[in-house]
């Protein structure tokens, strides 16, 4: 039972980390677009 809980926690942690990474990439792309001197 403990192994199942640990696996579920690991999977949950990986999903949270992946979501944070995608949000970070999206925000970085937004800033790159907003600060691009060619768009001025």
DSSP file (Angstrom, degrees, kcal/mol; ACC not computed):
  #  RESIDUE AA STRUCTURE BP1 BP2  ACC     N-H-->O    O-->H-N    N-H-->O    O-->H-N    TCO  KAPPA ALPHA  PHI   PSI    X-CA   Y-CA   Z-CA
    1    1 A X     >        0   0    0      0, 0.0     4,-2.0     0, 0.0     5,-0.2   0.000 360.0 360.0 360.0 -40.8    0.0    0.0    0.0
    2    2 A X  H  >  +     0   0    0      1,-0.2     4,-2.4     2,-0.2     5,-0.2   0.865 360.0  55.3 -63.6 -35.4    2.8    2.4    0.8
    3    3 A X  H  > S+     0   0    0      2,-0.2     4,-2.4     1,-0.2    -1,-0.2   0.897 106.5  50.4 -65.2 -39.3    4.4    1.8   -2.5
    4    4 A X  H  > S+     0   0    0      2,-0.2     4,-2.5     1,-0.2    -1,-0.2   0.920 111.1  48.6 -64.5 -43.1    1.2    2.8   -4.3
    5    5 A X  H  X S+     0   0    0     -4,-2.0     4,-2.4     1,-0.2    -2,-0.2   0.914 111.8  49.5 -62.2 -43.4    1.0    6.0   -2.3
    6    6 A X  H  X S+     0   0    0     -4,-2.4     4,-2.3     2,-0.2    -2,-0.2   0.894 111.2  49.0 -64.6 -40.1    4.6    6.8   -3.0
    7    7 A X  H  X S+     0   0    0     -4,-2.4     4,-2.6     2,-0.2     5,-0.2   0.925 111.5  49.4 -64.9 -43.8    4.1    6.2   -6.8
    8    8 A X  H  X S+     0   0    0     -4,-2.5     4,-2.5     1,-0.2    -2,-0.2   0.894 111.4  49.2 -63.1 -39.7    1.0    8.4   -6.8
    9    9 A X  H  X S+     0   0    0     -4,-2.4     4,-2.6     2,-0.2    -1,-0.2   0.900 111.3  49.6 -65.0 -40.5    2.9   11.2   -5.0
   10   10 A X  H  X S+     0   0    0     -4,-2.3     4,-2.2     2,-0.2    -2,-0.2   0.918 112.5  46.8 -64.8 -43.3    5.8   10.9   -7.4
   11   11 A X  H  X S+     0   0    0     -4,-2.6     4,-2.3     2,-0.2    -2,-0.2   0.918 112.7  50.1 -64.9 -43.3    3.4   11.1  -10.4
   12   12 A X  H  X S+     0   0    0     -4,-2.5     4,-2.2     1,-0.2    -2,-0.2   0.912 110.8  49.4 -61.0 -43.2    1.6   14.0   -8.9
   13   13 A X  H  X S+     0   0    0     -4,-2.6     4,-2.4     1,-0.2    -1,-0.2   0.884 109.9  51.1 -63.3 -39.2    4.8   15.9   -8.2
   14   14 A X  H  X S+     0   0    0     -4,-2.2     4,-2.4     2,-0.2    -1,-0.2   0.893 109.7  50.3 -66.0 -39.4    6.0   15.3  -11.8
   15   15 A X  H  X S+     0   0    0     -4,-2.3     4,-2.3     2,-0.2    -2,-0.2   0.903 111.1  48.3 -65.8 -40.5    2.7   16.7  -13.1
   16   16 A X  H  X S+     0   0    0     -4,-2.2     4,-2.4     2,-0.2    -2,-0.2   0.922 112.2  49.1 -64.6 -43.8    2.9   19.8  -11.0
   17   17 A X  H  X S+     0   0    0     -4,-2.4     4,-2.2     1,-0.2    -2,-0.2   0.901 110.9  50.3 -63.0 -40.8    6.6   20.3  -12.1
   18   18 A X  H  X S+     0   0    0     -4,-2.4     4,-2.4     2,-0.2    -1,-0.2   0.913 110.2  49.8 -64.1 -42.6    5.6   19.9  -15.7
   19   19 A X  H  X S+     0   0    0     -4,-2.3     4,-2.4     1,-0.2    -2,-0.2   0.911 110.8  49.5 -63.1 -42.3    2.8   22.4  -15.4
   20   20 A X  H  X S+     0   0    0     -4,-2.4     4,-2.3     2,-0.2    -1,-0.2   0.893 110.3  51.2 -63.2 -39.8    5.1   24.9  -13.7
   21   21 A X  H  X S+     0   0    0     -4,-2.2     4,-2.3     2,-0.2    -2,-0.2   0.915 110.7  47.9 -64.1 -43.5    7.6   24.5  -16.5
   22   22 A X  H  X S+     0   0    0     -4,-2.4     4,-2.3     2,-0.2    -2,-0.2   0.896 112.0  49.7 -64.8 -40.2    5.0   25.0  -19.2
   23   23 A X  H  X S+     0   0    0     -4,-2.4     4,-2.4     2,-0.2    -1,-0.2   0.900 110.5  50.8 -64.0 -40.2    3.7   28.1  -17.5
   24   24 A X  H  X S+     0   0    0     -4,-2.3     4,-2.4     2,-0.2    -2,-0.2   0.911 110.7  48.4 -63.9 -43.1    7.3   29.4  -17.2
   25   25 A X  H  X S+     0   0    0     -4,-2.3     4,-2.3     2,-0.2    -1,-0.2   0.900 111.5  50.1 -64.2 -40.6    7.9   28.9  -20.9
   26   26 A X  H  X S+     0   0    0     -4,-2.3     4,-2.1     2,-0.2    -2,-0.2   0.912 112.3  46.9 -64.5 -42.4    4.7   30.6  -21.8
   27   27 A X  H  X S+     0   0    0     -4,-2.4     4,-2.5     2,-0.2    -2,-0.2   0.891 111.4  51.6 -66.8 -38.8    5.5   33.6  -19.6
   28   28 A X  H  X S+     0   0    0     -4,-2.4     4,-2.3     1,-0.2    -2,-0.2   0.900 110.0  49.1 -64.7 -40.3    9.0   33.8  -21.0
   29   29 A X  H  X S+     0   0    0     -4,-2.3     4,-2.2     2,-0.2    -1,-0.2   0.890 110.2  51.7 -65.4 -38.9    7.6   33.7  -24.6
   30   30 A X  H  X S+     0   0    0     -4,-2.1     4,-2.5     2,-0.2    -2,-0.2   0.926 111.3  46.6 -63.5 -44.8    5.2   36.5  -23.7
   31   31 A X  H  X S+     0   0    0     -4,-2.5     4,-2.2     2,-0.2    -2,-0.2   0.891 110.4  53.2 -64.8 -38.6    8.0   38.7  -22.3
   32   32 A X  H  < S+     0   0    0     -4,-2.3     4,-0.4     1,-0.2    -1,-0.2   0.908 112.1  45.4 -62.4 -40.6   10.1   38.0  -25.3
   33   33 A X  H >< S+     0   0    0     -4,-2.2     3,-0.7     1,-0.2    -2,-0.2   0.905 113.4  49.5 -68.5 -40.9    7.3   39.1  -27.5
   34   34 A X  H 3< S+     0   0    0     -4,-2.5    -2,-0.2     1,-0.2    -1,-0.2   0.820 117.7  39.6 -69.2 -31.3    6.6   42.2  -25.4
   35   35 A X  T 3< S+     0   0    0     -4,-2.2     2,-0.4    -5,-0.2    -1,-0.2   0.327  81.5 124.7-103.2   8.0   10.2   43.3  -25.3
   36   36 A X    X   -     0   0    0     -3,-0.7     3,-1.3    -4,-0.4     4,-0.3  -0.556  53.9-149.4 -69.5 120.0   11.1   42.5  -28.9
   37   37 A X  G >  S+     0   0    0     -2,-0.4     3,-0.8     1,-0.3    -1,-0.2   0.733  92.5  64.4 -66.0 -20.3   12.5   45.7  -30.5
   38   38 A X  G 3  S+     0   0    0      1,-0.2    -1,-0.3     2,-0.1    -2,-0.1   0.728  95.9  58.0 -74.7 -20.4   11.2   44.7  -33.9
   39   39 A X  G <         0   0    0     -3,-1.3    -1,-0.2     1,-0.2    -2,-0.2   0.559 360.0 360.0 -84.2  -8.0    7.5   44.9  -32.7
   40   40 A X    <         0   0    0     -3,-0.8    -1,-0.2    -4,-0.3    -2,-0.1   0.495 360.0 360.0 -71.0 360.0    7.8   48.5  -31.6
